[in-house]
């Protein structure tokens, strides 16, 4: 899997911003999903969704447990 930052300018669609003063550049769109990995029956579908997000340039994945509460 190619890092989003290694894609050509033409391929890059995502906008990135610095996360506070950490020096980390993160996508303006994040993927929040605590349930990823918690349901073995859905693993294949979850993998496809994460792969798609990564390919679109998302590099900010939030897996906080709060998402399990809706």
C-alpha positions in Angstrom: 0.0 0.0 0.0 1.5 3.3 -1.0 1.6 6.1 1.6 -0.8 8.9 0.7 2.1 11.4 0.9 4.0 9.5 -1.8 1.3 9.9 -4.4 1.8 12.5 -7.2 0.2 15.9 -6.9 -2.4 14.9 -9.5 -3.4 11.8 -7.4 -3.7 13.7 -4.2 -7.2 14.8 -3.4 -7.0 15.1 0.3 -6.2 18.3 2.2 -3.8 18.0 5.1 -3.3 20.2 8.1 -0.9 20.2 11.1 -2.3 18.7 14.3 -1.8 21.4 16.8 2.0 22.0 17.3 2.8 18.3 17.1 4.4 18.5 13.6 2.0 15.7 12.4 0.2 16.3 9.2 -3.2 14.8 9.2 -6.1 14.6 6.7 -8.9 17.1 7.2 -11.3 14.1 7.0 -10.8 11.5 9.7 -12.3 8.0 10.1 -13.9 7.3 13.4 -14.8 3.8 14.2 -14.4 2.0 17.5 -16.0 -1.1 16.3 -13.3 -1.9 13.8 -11.7 -5.2 14.9 -14.4 -5.9 17.5 -16.6 -8.0 15.2 -14.7 -10.8 13.5 -17.7 -11.5 11.2 -17.4 -8.0 9.7 -13.6 -8.0 9.4 -13.6 -8.3 5.6 -16.0 -5.4 5.1 -14.1 -3.3 7.7 -10.8 -3.9 5.9 -12.3 -2.8 2.6 -13.6 0.4 4.2 -10.3 1.2 5.8 -8.4 0.5 2.6 -10.7 2.8 0.7 -10.2 5.6 3.2 -6.4 5.1 3.1 -6.4 5.2 -0.7 -8.3 8.5 -0.6 -5.6 10.0 1.6 -7.2 9.6 5.0 -4.4 9.2 7.6 -6.3 10.2 10.7 -8.1 7.2 12.2 -9.9 7.6 15.5 -10.8 4.4 17.4 -12.1 6.0 20.6 -14.5 3.7 22.5 -17.1 6.5 22.6 -18.2 5.5 19.0 -19.6 2.3 20.4 -22.3 4.4 22.2 -23.6 6.0 19.1 
